[in-house]
Amino acid sequence: MSFIFYVPFRNEFAQLIILCVIHQVLINCSAFDTDIGIKFVSVPETRVVPPGDRVFFNCKTNIGKGEKIYWMHNGIRIHPSQRNDVRITNGRLSIKIRTAKRHRDKQVGSYQCVGGLENMYLMSEPAKLTVAHLNQFDEPVSTAVVEANIGNNVLIPCSPPESDPPPIIQWFKERKLVNTSDTVRLINHQHLFLLNLTGADAGTYACQASNHLTGESILSPSVHNLTVLPITDLHKPRLLFEPESSYHPVAGSDVTVPCSASGAPTPTIFWTHHAFNAPPSYINGSDGLLEMKNVNQSSSGEYTCQIFNGRGRRILRKTLLTVFQKPKASISSFRNDPHREGDPLELYCNVQGFPLPRIYWVFNGARKLSDHKLEIHRLKITDAGIYQCFAENDVGISSAAVLVRVVPTMLNTTQISTEKPRYSKNKVDLHPPSAPNVTQLSEDSVMVTWAMPNISQDIQFFKVQYRDLGTSLDRQKSDWFTVDGRIDPPIRSTEVAGLTLNHIYRFRVAVVIDNDNTIGPVSKRFHLKENRQKGPCVIPQLQYILPLSTTSLSVQWTVPTVVKPSDGLVEGYFIYFRDSLSAGPYNKITIFGPGTHSHVIENLREGRQYDIKVRAFNVHGVGPFSPVQYERTQTSQQKKKKKVALAAVQTDAREPEDGDATLYLIIGGSLGVFVILVISGCSIITLIKRRKIAKKYSETNAAIHHKYQDTSLQISGQQHDGDQVYDESVSTRPTGQLYALSGSTQLAASYDISAEHETSFSVTDHSFGGENSISSQGSTAFAQDSSRNLTGTQSITPEILSLQDEYTDEPSRLSWKRRRKSEEIL
C-alpha cells in the first residue's frame, strides 16, 4: 500500500514537517507496535556449495538462555533423527552435501530458522541452498563468419551455459587468451567488444566458461571467424549483434544494452527511449552501447537502436527494459491492540515491488493462508502471538511482524447459572454432511466441497476441520484444526489455505442445527503435491447480472471462444461475491462443468449492492479473476417491477453484435417475402390449371352425353366408313358385357328377351393433343323391349368398334369403376 500526498507549500522545511506528521499518523493507524520483543541476532544466508562439501547455517535470537530454535526445509520441519545428513548444534544447522545428483536434489531449496519461546515464535527469511554445477554449451559445433571494415566497432557474442554460481567467461584467439584493454572490452561479463578495428584483429575467436567452485572449464564448440575488410570497400550497414527482446535490471543497479553493426562508412548508432505514457527521447549511446547507471522505475520503457551510414536503409531494432524492484512488506490494521477475546481481527499485508510479490502469513512459526488479508472473526486466547507477513518475488523477499495480544473476557458470577441443563426427550436426529471432496488449488490451498441431505431443521452454519498426517516418510498425526469463520447455510464449498506442501491431510465438515452440532465422515487422504501443471489461463467475462428478487441475483458469464491447449483445460468456475459495504472476505460458490456459464445467487440481503467476480479452475489450480461487477438486489417497496438493464461487460465486440442482428433481421424479412410470393404464384398457377381441366372435362362429358343420349340406337346392320366394311357379330349376355369372337368378322348378338341389358364403352377424346389429352368413360344402358327379338345380324359403326376394342383390353375388375363414372356423367 502506497500513499502519495501533495503538500501545497513552497518552503522545503514546511513540506518536510507536514510529511513527518502524515507519516506518524499512518504509523498510529496501524495500531500495532513493530517492536515485538524478539528479533534475530544471526540469520541464515544463501549459500552455493560444491558437491561433497559441508554447509553451515547460523541462527540466534536476542532471547539468550532458554530460547528454542528449530529449522524448516521447504516448509517442512527438519528432524535430525530422521536425516543422517544434517546436524543441529546450539541452533546451528550443518548439512553434508551428497555427491550423487539424485540425493543432492533432495537437499537443495529454502531453509528457514524458527526461534522464540514456548508460545511466541519468529520465523526468519528463507536462505537458498544450491549445489555448484556447470552444464555443457547448448550450441552445436559451428563456425560463424563475421565481416567488418577497418575502424568499425565489432561485438562478438557468447551464450554461456547454465551455471551456479554464474560462470566466468574468457575469450581466446587462435587458442591464446585475449586480455582486456582500451580497445578490448567484456560486455555484461560475456560478450567480446572490439573497438576501432584493425587488420591485426582478424582471426578465429572462441569463448570459455569456468566455474571456480567446481574447477570445471568448458570451451564453446562454436567459433567466430573475423574478417577485416579495407575501409574503401563501401557497403550498407550489416547488423552484427541485436539487443535481446527484453531486459530486467534490478532498481539501483547498472545495465548495458549492446547493439553492433559494420559498414563503410562506419555506421552511426544512436538510441531512442519510449517511456510509458511519455514522448520519445534521444540517447547518444557510447560506441553503440546503451549504458545506464543506477536505474529506477523511470528507466523502464521501450528502447530502439537505430543504425545508419548514408548507404541503404536505416536498421531499427527494439527492446523492452523493465526495472524490477525488491519487495517491501508492512502490516496494518484498523483495530487497536490489545484485542478482547471474541472480537474480530483484520490484518493487512501492504507490499510494494515488481513483479507483484507473492504473499503468505506465518503465525508463531506456522505457515497460514496466502492472501493480503488475514481475518479472524472471533479471537481466542490461543490466537495471541506473533503474526508475520512474507512478500516474495523473483528479485528477493521481505517480511514484517507484529504482536497480537488477546485479553480474556471476565465472567460475572451472577451470570453463571447453577441450573442443570434440560434435555428434550423428543430430540430430533441430526443428519451430518457427506464426506467432503478435496481439490487442490495451489501449493498451499485446497477447495473442500460437500453435500447435505434435505432436512426440515434450520441449518445455522457449517465448520470445516482438517488434520495434518505428515509426509509419506514422516507420519506425524496432528490434532483437528478448525478453519476460521462460519460458512453460511446455502454454501457447500470453502477454501482451506495455509497448508504445507507434500503433506497428507484429511478433512471433515461439521454442521450446527438448532443450537446442536454433528460432524460428518472424514474425507479420503489427500496428498498436497507440487503443482507442475498450471491452472486455466482464460479470464471469464461477466455478461449479465440480473436482480431476480429481493434476495437473489442471476449471474451469467462468458469465456473466450478460442482457447489454446497450453492455456489449460477448464473444469469449473468459482463465483466470488460479498456485500460492497462490508469489505469483508468473499463468499465462494463452486460450479462444476466447463459448459455451465450461469448461476443464481440466493439468500442475499434486500436492497444491498454486491461485488461479484468469477474465475475458472481445474485440478491443477485456478485461473485469473474476471473484472469485478456490481449489482443491487431489489427492494420490497417497489410498487411495480422496473425494467432492469442487463449489466453487460463493456467490450468492443458488442457493437458488431448489434450490427449483425440488424443484418440478420433484413435477410430474414427478405426471405419471408420471397417465400410468400413463391407460394402465391404457385397457388394462382394451380388454380388456373384446375379451371382449364374442369372446362375441358365438362366439354368432353357433354359431347359423350349428346352422342349417346338416343336410347333407341339399334345395332342391327353393318356400318360402312369409306371403302372399309365392318361386319362383326356382337354377342350380348345378361350381364351386359361384350365379347369379341376371334376368327370371325361377324358378331352374333343373342339377347334374353326378358332381361335388361347394358353396354360398357370408352370414348377417348384426343382433340386436346399433347399431354393434356383427356379420357372419358361411360356406359349406356339399353332397355330392350321384351317383345323385341334381336337374333339377327346388326351392323356396327366405327365408334362402337373402338369402344369394343378399348373395353376388351382393360381388366374386367375395373369395369365397375367405368360404369360408375359414366352414370355420374350422364
Stockholm file with secondary structure:
# STOCKHOLM 1.0

chainA/1-826         MSFIFYVPFRNEFAQLIILCVIHQVLINCSAFDTDIGIKFVSVPETRVVPPGDRVFFNCKTNIGKGEKIYWMHNGIRIHPSQRNDVRITNGRLSIKIRTAKRHRDKQVGSYQCVGGLENMYLMSEPAKLTVAHLNQFDEPVSTAVVEANIGNNVLIPCSPPESDPPPIIQWFKERKLVNTSDTVRLINHQHLFLLNLTGADAGTYACQASNHLTGESILSPSVHNLTVLPITDLHKPRLLFEPESSYHPVAGSDVTVPCSASGAPTPTIFWTHHAFNAPPSYINGSDGLLEMKNVNQSSSGEYTCQIFNGRGRRILRKTLLTVFQKPKASISSFRNDPHREGDPLELYCNVQGFPLPRIYWVFNGARKLSDHKLEIHRLKITDAGIYQCFAENDVGISSAAVLVRVVPTMLNTTQISTEKPRYSKNKVDLHPPSAPNVTQLSEDSVMVTWAMPNISQDIQFFKVQYRDLGTSLDRQKSDWFTVDGRIDPPIRSTEVAGLTLNHIYRFRVAVVIDNDNTIGPVSKRFHLKENRQKGPCVIPQLQYILPLSTTSLSVQWTVPTVVKPSDGLVEGYFIYFRDSLSAGPYNKITIFGPGTHSHVIENLREGRQYDIKVRAFNVHGVGPFSPVQYERTQTSQQKKKKKVALAAVQTDAREPEDGDATLYLIIGGSLGVFVILVISGCSIITLIKRRKIAKKYSETNAAIHHKYQDTSLQISGQQHDGDQVYDESVSTRPTGQLYALSGSTQLAASYDISAEHETSFSVTDHSFGGENSISSQGSTAFAQDSSRNLTGTQSITPEILSLQDEYTDEPSRLSWKRRRKSEEIL
#=GR chainA/1-826 SS CCCCCCCCCSCHHHHHHHHHHHHHHHHHHTCSCSCCSCCEEECCCCEEECTTCEEEECCEESCCTTCEEEEEETTEECCGGGCTTEEEETTEEEEECCSSHHHHTTTCEEEEEEEECSSCEEECCCEEEEECEECCCSSCSEEEEEEEETTCCEEECCCCCCEESCCEEEEEETTEECCCCSSEEEETTTEEEECSCCGGGCEEEEEEEEETTTTEEEECSEEEEEEEECTTSCEEEEEEECCCSEECCBTTCCEEECCEEEEESCCEEEEEEECTTSCCEEECCBTTBEEESSCCGGGCEEEEEEEECSSSCCEEEEEEECCBEEEEEEEECSSCSSEETTCCEEEEEEEEEESCCEEEEEETTEECCCSSEEEESSCCGGGCEEEEEEEECSSCEEEEEEEECEECCCCCGGGSCCSCCCCCTTCCCCCCCCCCEEEEEETTEEEEECCCCCCSSCEEEEEEEEEECCCSSSCCCCCEEECSSCBCTTCCEEEEECCCTTCEEEEEEEEEETTEEEECCCCCCEECCCCCSCCCCCCCEEEEEEECSSSCEEEEEECCSCCCGGGCCCCEEEEEEEETTTCCCCEEEEEESTTCCEEEECSCCTTCEEEEEEEEEETTEEEEECCCEEEECCCTTCSSCCCCCCCCCCCTTHHHHHHHHHHHHHHHHHHHHHHHHHHHHHHHHHHHHHHHHHHHHHHHHHHHHHHSCCTTCCCCSCEEETTEEECCCCEECTTCCEECCTTCSCCCCCCCTTSCEEEEEEEEECSSCGGGCEEEEEEEEECCCTTCCCCSCCCCCHHHHHHHHHHHHSCGGGHHHHHHHHHHHC
#=GC SS_cons         CCCCCCCCCSCHHHHHHHHHHHHHHHHHHTCSCSCCSCCEEECCCCEEECTTCEEEECCEESCCTTCEEEEEETTEECCGGGCTTEEEETTEEEEECCSSHHHHTTTCEEEEEEEECSSCEEECCCEEEEECEECCCSSCSEEEEEEEETTCCEEECCCCCCEESCCEEEEEETTEECCCCSSEEEETTTEEEECSCCGGGCEEEEEEEEETTTTEEEECSEEEEEEEECTTSCEEEEEEECCCSEECCBTTCCEEECCEEEEESCCEEEEEEECTTSCCEEECCBTTBEEESSCCGGGCEEEEEEEECSSSCCEEEEEEECCBEEEEEEEECSSCSSEETTCCEEEEEEEEEESCCEEEEEETTEECCCSSEEEESSCCGGGCEEEEEEEECSSCEEEEEEEECEECCCCCGGGSCCSCCCCCTTCCCCCCCCCCEEEEEETTEEEEECCCCCCSSCEEEEEEEEEECCCSSSCCCCCEEECSSCBCTTCCEEEEECCCTTCEEEEEEEEEETTEEEECCCCCCEECCCCCSCCCCCCCEEEEEEECSSSCEEEEEECCSCCCGGGCCCCEEEEEEEETTTCCCCEEEEEESTTCCEEEECSCCTTCEEEEEEEEEETTEEEEECCCEEEECCCTTCSSCCCCCCCCCCCTTHHHHHHHHHHHHHHHHHHHHHHHHHHHHHHHHHHHHHHHHHHHHHHHHHHHHHHSCCTTCCCCSCEEETTEEECCCCEECTTCCEECCTTCSCCCCCCCTTSCEEEEEEEEECSSCGGGCEEEEEEEEECCCTTCCCCSCCCCCHHHHHHHHHHHHSCGGGHHHHHHHHHHHC
//
